[in-house]
Amino acid sequence: MTVIVRELRHGDPVDAAGFARIRRQALPFVLFTPESVAYDLERAHPDSHYRPLVAEEDGEPIGTAQVSLVHDSPEPGQANLNIYVHPERTGRGAGSLLARTAEEQLAALGATRLHSWVLDAPENRAFAEKRGYRAARSAHFLRLDLANGTLPPLQSPPDGVELRTAADFADDPRPLFRLDAETSLDEPSDIEQELTDYDAWLTETWHHPLLNLELTSVALVDGRPAAFSAARTDGATRYGTVMTGTGRAFRGRGLAKLAKNHSLHRARAAGFTDAFTGNDAGNGPMLAINTWFGYEICATEVRYVRDLG
């Protein structure tokens, strides 16, 4: 059996479908579709040098890697590589070959620090540590059974607060960009990033094929967006909350919880059966909110870091 690594082919729907299939098998709590894989490849910011890789065994895709520079960080040289192999195709050398190829590519682009998410299992952690990576923070994947679970009851917004959807901002989403940029600054991260490029945000977030504008909820205070819960869906049964946040001037009023509950109820009514979200392990307040909704931890990942040179 021969394993090779190559770049994902532009404009090849079969290749995109294979990449998405492997990711769904290895990472079932994150939404991937062939359309989203193709979109990410075609629309990636040029400064990110985004290069998804595929490992093949005798022509069959068995592993994937997402490889990119963190172009929107004020600290140069930051890079990401996330490697996942089909769970029934491990032990064939695909992960090692993907890692070596990705590391060589990023080093050639001037990367000095590599960041990689690794599912929290002994064999995965040993793989990263053998390659010189050190463990940093951790995060949880959480699942909520929308079909059979019980959501908190819907509550009426308090005086001065109105609930809308992102679709209501289709003509001018800039207010949501400003709110997203502000709340992103407070997201736990080991890479400093600044959301300042509106056009890039439109491409990477607003027009992304997984973003569901009708299920993304926004809480307005006196007409101003104050909190939101951004939803992605796979076009079938799975729904994911990718960002929930509140503007700094409006915190402590339960607005993010209000927006998220609004989104979850509408997702269930629309026929979605599984809800997923992510939670930094050190973000106790957000973990408490997700527990209140009924989410349960289904997996944990660890951020590993390696310095080059």
C-alpha positions in Angstrom: 0.0 0.0 0.0 1.4 3.4 -1.0 0.4 6.7 0.7 1.0 10.0 -1.1 0.1 13.6 -0.2 -1.2 16.2 -2.6 -3.1 19.5 -2.6 -6.8 19.5 -2.9 -7.8 20.1 -6.5 -9.5 23.4 -7.3 -12.9 23.0 -9.0 -13.1 19.2 -8.4 -16.4 18.4 -6.7 -15.4 14.8 -6.2 -12.2 15.8 -4.4 -14.1 18.3 -2.2 -16.7 15.6 -1.4 -13.9 13.2 -0.4 -12.3 15.8 1.9 -15.7 16.6 3.5 -16.4 12.9 4.0 -13.1 12.3 5.9 -13.7 15.3 8.1 -17.2 14.2 9.0 -15.8 10.7 10.0 -12.9 12.1 12.0 -14.7 15.2 13.4 -18.4 14.6 13.4 -19.2 17.5 15.7 -18.0 20.1 13.1 -19.9 20.9 10.0 -18.3 20.2 6.6 -20.0 19.9 3.3 -18.5 19.5 -0.2 -19.7 23.0 -1.0 -18.1 24.5 2.1 -14.8 22.7 1.4 -14.8 24.0 -2.1 -15.8 27.5 -1.0 -13.0 27.7 1.6 -10.5 26.7 -1.0 -11.6 29.1 -3.7 -12.3 32.1 -1.5 -9.5 32.0 1.0 -7.7 35.3 1.6 -4.6 35.3 -0.6 -2.3 36.2 2.3 -3.4 33.1 4.2 -1.8 30.8 1.5 -4.5 28.3 2.4 -3.5 24.9 1.1 -5.8 22.0 2.1 -3.9 18.7 1.7 -5.2 15.2 1.0 -3.5 11.9 1.8 -4.3 9.1 -0.5 -3.7 5.4 -0.2 -3.7 3.8 -3.6 -5.9 6.5 -4.9 -8.3 6.5 -2.0 -8.5 9.7 0.2 -7.8 8.7 3.8 -6.5 11.9 5.5 -6.7 15.6 5.3 -4.9 18.7 6.5 -5.9 22.4 6.6 -2.7 24.5 6.2 -2.6 28.3 6.4 -0.8 31.4 7.7 -2.7 33.6 10.2 -2.8 36.6 7.9 -4.9 38.8 10.3 -2.6 38.5 13.3 -0.5 41.5 14.2 2.2 39.0 15.2 3.9 37.7 12.0 4.9 34.1 11.5 1.8 32.5 13.0 0.4 29.5 11.2 -2.2 26.7 11.5 -2.2 23.1 10.5 -5.0 20.7 11.5 -4.6 17.1 10.5 -7.4 14.5 10.6 -7.2 10.9 9.3 -10.2 8.6 8.6 -10.6 6.7 11.9 -10.5 3.4 10.0 -7.3 4.3 8.1 -4.9 5.3 10.9 -1.5 3.7 11.3 -0.7 3.8 7.6 1.7 6.8 7.8 -0.8 9.3 6.4 -0.7 11.6 9.4 3.1 11.8 9.5 3.3 12.5 5.8 0.6 15.2 6.0 2.4 16.8 9.0 5.8 16.8 7.3 4.4 18.2 4.1 2.5 20.9 5.9 5.4 21.9 8.1 7.7 22.2 5.1 5.3 24.4 3.2 4.7 26.7 6.1 8.4 27.0 6.9 9.0 28.0 3.2 6.3 30.7 3.7 8.1 32.2 6.7 6.1 30.6 9.5 7.8 30.7 12.9 5.2 29.2 15.2 2.8 26.4 14.3 -0.6 25.8 16.0 -2.5 22.6 15.7 -5.7 21.3 17.3 -5.4 17.6 18.3 -8.3 15.5 19.6 -7.6 14.6 23.2 -6.6 10.9 22.9 -3.3 9.4 24.1 -2.2 8.3 20.6 -3.0 11.8 19.1 -1.2 13.6 21.9 1.8 11.3 21.6 1.9 12.0 17.8 2.1 15.7 18.3 4.6 15.6 21.1 6.9 13.2 19.1 7.0 15.9 16.5 8.1 18.6 19.0 4.8 20.2 19.7 3.8 21.3 23.3 0.4 21.3 24.7 -1.3 24.6 25.3 -5.0 25.3 26.0 -7.9 22.9 25.5 -11.5 23.2 24.2 -14.6 21.1 24.2 -17.1 20.1 21.5 -20.6 20.0 22.8 -23.8 18.4 21.5 -27.5 19.0 22.1 -30.2 16.6 21.1 -32.7 19.0 19.4 -35.0 16.2 18.4 -35.5 14.7 21.9 -34.1 17.2 24.3 -35.9 19.9 26.2 -35.0 23.5 25.5 -35.5 26.3 28.0 -38.8 28.1 27.3 -38.8 31.1 25.1 -38.9 34.4 26.9 -40.2 37.7 25.7 -37.4 40.3 25.2 -37.3 43.0 27.9 -38.3 46.6 27.2 -36.1 48.2 24.7 -34.8 44.9 23.3 -35.9 43.4 20.0 -35.0 40.0 18.5 -34.2 39.9 14.8 -32.4 37.6 12.4 -29.2 38.2 10.4 -31.4 38.0 7.3 -32.9 41.4 8.3 -29.4 42.9 7.8 -29.0 41.5 4.3 -28.9 45.0 2.7 -26.2 46.3 5.1 -24.5 43.7 7.4 -21.9 46.2 8.5 -23.4 46.6 12.0 -23.1 42.9 12.6 -19.5 43.1 11.4 -18.7 45.7 14.0 -20.4 43.6 16.7 -18.5 40.4 15.6 -15.2 42.3 15.5 -15.7 43.6 19.1 -16.8 40.3 20.6 -14.0 38.4 18.8 -11.4 40.4 20.7 -12.5 38.7 23.9 -12.6 35.2 22.6 -10.0 32.9 24.3 -7.1 32.3 21.9 -3.4 31.8 21.9 -3.1 33.7 18.6 -3.9 37.5 18.7 -6.1 38.3 15.7 -7.8 41.5 14.6 -11.0 41.5 12.7 -10.7 44.7 10.7 -11.2 43.8 7.0 -14.8 44.2 6.2 -14.5 42.8 2.7 -12.7 39.7 4.0 -15.4 39.2 6.6 -18.1 39.3 4.0 -16.3 36.6 2.1 -15.2 34.4 4.9 -18.2 34.8 7.2 -21.2 36.5 5.8 -21.3 34.8 2.4 -20.1 31.4 3.6 -22.4 28.6 2.4 -22.8 27.1 5.9 -24.0 30.4 7.5 -27.7 30.4 8.0 -28.9 33.9 8.1 -32.5 33.0 9.1 -31.3 31.1 12.1 -28.6 33.6 13.2 -30.3 35.6 16.0 -29.5 39.2 16.8 -30.7 41.1 20.0 -31.0 44.8 19.4 -31.1 47.4 22.2 -32.8 50.6 21.1 -32.3 49.5 17.5 -28.5 48.8 17.9 -27.2 45.2 17.6 -26.0 44.3 21.1 -25.7 40.5 21.1 -25.9 37.7 18.6 -25.7 33.9 18.1 -24.3 32.9 14.6 -25.6 29.6 13.2 -24.3 27.3 10.6 -26.2 24.4 9.1 -25.3 21.6 6.8 -28.5 21.7 4.7 -29.7 18.4 6.3 -30.2 17.8 10.1 -27.1 19.4 11.8 -26.9 22.9 13.2 -23.9 24.5 14.8 -23.4 27.7 16.8 -20.1 29.1 15.7 -20.0 32.4 17.7 -22.2 33.8 20.5 -21.3 37.2 22.0 -22.4 40.4 23.5 -21.1 43.9 23.0 -19.1 45.2 25.9 -21.6 47.9 26.8 -24.5 45.4 27.0 -23.1 42.6 29.0 -24.7 41.2 32.2 -28.2 41.4 30.8 -28.6 37.9 29.5 -28.8 39.1 25.9 -26.5 36.4 24.4 -28.6 33.7 26.1 -31.8 35.3 24.8 -30.4 35.3 21.2 -29.1 31.7 21.4 -32.4 30.4 22.8 -34.2 32.1 20.0 -32.0 30.5 17.4 -32.2 27.0 18.9 -36.0 27.0 19.1 -36.2 28.0 15.4 -33.6 25.5 14.4 -35.7 22.7 16.1 -38.9 24.0 14.4 -37.0 23.9 11.0 -36.3 20.2 11.5 -32.7 20.2 12.7 -32.0 17.3 15.1 -28.5 17.8 16.3 -27.0 21.1 17.6 -23.2 21.5 18.1 -21.0 24.2 19.5 -17.5 24.7 20.8 -16.3 26.0 24.2 -12.9 26.9 25.4 -12.2 24.7 28.5 -11.3 27.8 30.5 -14.4 29.8 29.6 -16.5 28.9 32.6 -19.4 31.4 32.0 -20.0 30.2 28.4 -19.8 26.6 29.5 -22.4 27.2 32.2 -24.7 28.8 29.6 -24.3 25.8 27.3 -25.0 23.4 30.1 -28.1 25.4 30.9 -29.3 24.8 27.4 -28.7 21.1 27.8 -25.5 20.7 25.8 -23.2 17.9 26.8 -19.5 17.6 26.2 -18.9 15.0 23.4 -15.2 15.4 22.8 -12.2 17.5 23.8 -9.3 18.9 21.7 -6.0 20.3 22.8 -4.1 23.1 21.1 -0.5 22.1 20.4 2.2 24.6 19.5 5.6 24.2 17.9 8.3 26.9 17.3 10.3 26.7 14.1 14.0 27.7 13.8 
